[in-house]
Amino acid sequence: MSKLSVGDVVHLKSGGPKMTVMVVLGSPESPKQLEPIAKLQGYQAGDISCTWFEGTEKRTSLFHAATLVKLEDNSGAS
C-alpha cells in the first residue's frame, strides 16, 4: 500500500465515494486532541481521517489506512 498524505483523494477498497485525506494520525500536523479519542476507538498512527460530500452534506470519518486506496491523478498535468 502506498503511503497516504493530506490532500490525497482516496476511496474504500470496497468502493464508495471519493474522499479527501484531511488528517494522518500520528503525523506532526495531526490535531493532538483527536489522537486520544481515535485510540479509544481502535485507531492508531497512520490511520486516516477523510472528508467527502453526500449531495451537499459534508461528512467526515476515521478509517483504518489498510481499508483505503489512493485514486490515480487523472488531471492530465505532467
Protein Blocks (a to p, Z undefined) as FASTA:
>chain_A
ZZddehiacddfkbcjddddfbdghiaklcfklmmmmmmnopaehiacddddehjaccdd
dddfklpccdddfehpZZ
